[in-house]
Amino acid sequence: MGRMDKDRHKEVINDYINGDVKIKGEHPPEVKEAIDSFFHAGKMLIDYPEMTTVPGEYITNLLMALKKYPRYEELLLDLIQILKKNEAP
């Protein structure tokens, strides 16, 4: 990931955590909570650079919440593909 990408991700995460941006649209509470937790895990990566990955339970919770709702299937499959592409050998 390029420097500009990291800076943009940091900006988006901080904007969300600070309440400057919100999740748009109607979503089940469980999905909103999983997304919120995932953003907070991203903030941990910013605050603690020694952390190199989002803790697995945040990813699992997000995927499991999305899996329960058919309208998130495409997003779920995209996230799984990203995870597979980036998994350690």
C-alpha positions as CSV (number, residue, x, y, z in Angstrom):
1,M,0.0,0.0,0.0
2,G,1.4,3.4,-1.0
3,R,2.0,6.2,1.4
4,M,-0.9,8.2,0.0
5,D,-3.2,5.2,0.6
6,K,-2.1,4.8,4.2
7,D,-2.6,8.5,4.8
8,R,-6.1,8.4,3.3
9,H,-7.0,5.3,5.4
10,K,-5.8,7.1,8.5
11,E,-7.8,10.1,7.6
12,V,-11.0,8.1,7.0
13,I,-10.6,6.2,10.3
14,N,-9.9,9.3,12.3
15,D,-12.9,11.1,10.7
16,Y,-15.1,8.2,11.7
17,I,-13.8,7.9,15.2
18,N,-14.1,11.7,15.8
19,G,-17.7,11.6,14.6
20,D,-17.0,13.7,11.5
21,V,-18.4,11.0,9.2
22,K,-21.0,8.3,9.9
23,I,-22.1,5.0,8.4
24,K,-24.8,5.9,5.8
25,G,-28.0,4.1,5.2
26,E,-30.1,1.7,7.3
27,H,-28.3,-1.3,8.6
28,P,-29.1,-3.9,11.3
29,P,-27.7,-2.9,14.7
30,E,-25.4,-6.0,14.7
31,V,-23.8,-4.9,11.4
32,K,-23.4,-1.3,12.5
33,E,-21.8,-2.5,15.7
34,A,-19.4,-4.8,13.8
35,I,-18.5,-2.0,11.4
36,D,-18.0,0.4,14.3
37,S,-15.7,-2.1,16.1
38,F,-13.7,-2.7,12.9
39,F,-13.1,1.1,12.6
40,H,-12.0,1.2,16.2
41,A,-9.6,-1.7,15.5
42,G,-8.2,0.3,12.6
43,K,-7.7,3.2,15.0
44,M,-5.6,0.8,17.2
45,L,-3.3,0.2,14.3
46,I,-2.9,4.0,13.9
47,D,-2.3,4.5,17.6
48,Y,0.0,1.5,18.1
49,P,2.2,1.2,15.0
50,E,3.8,-1.9,16.4
51,M,0.5,-3.7,15.7
52,T,0.6,-4.9,12.1
53,T,-2.8,-6.4,11.7
54,V,-6.3,-6.0,12.9
55,P,-7.0,-8.6,15.7
56,G,-8.7,-11.6,14.2
57,E,-11.8,-11.3,16.4
58,Y,-12.7,-8.0,14.9
59,I,-12.5,-9.5,11.4
60,T,-14.5,-12.6,12.5
61,N,-17.2,-10.5,14.1
62,L,-17.6,-8.4,11.0
63,L,-17.8,-11.3,8.7
64,M,-20.2,-13.2,10.9
65,A,-22.5,-10.2,11.2
66,L,-22.5,-9.6,7.4
67,K,-23.1,-13.4,6.8
68,K,-26.5,-13.2,8.5
69,Y,-27.9,-10.8,5.9
70,P,-28.2,-11.7,2.2
71,R,-27.9,-8.1,1.1
72,Y,-24.3,-8.0,2.3
73,E,-23.3,-11.2,0.5
74,E,-21.3,-9.3,-2.2
75,L,-19.5,-7.3,0.4
76,L,-18.8,-10.4,2.4
77,L,-17.4,-12.3,-0.6
78,D,-15.2,-9.2,-1.5
79,L,-13.8,-9.1,2.1
80,I,-13.1,-12.9,2.1
81,Q,-11.3,-12.5,-1.2
82,I,-9.2,-9.7,0.2
83,L,-8.4,-11.7,3.2
84,K,-7.3,-14.7,1.1
85,K,-5.2,-12.6,-1.1
86,N,-3.4,-11.1,1.9
87,E,-3.1,-14.2,4.2
88,A,0.3,-15.3,5.3
89,P,1.9,-18.2,3.5
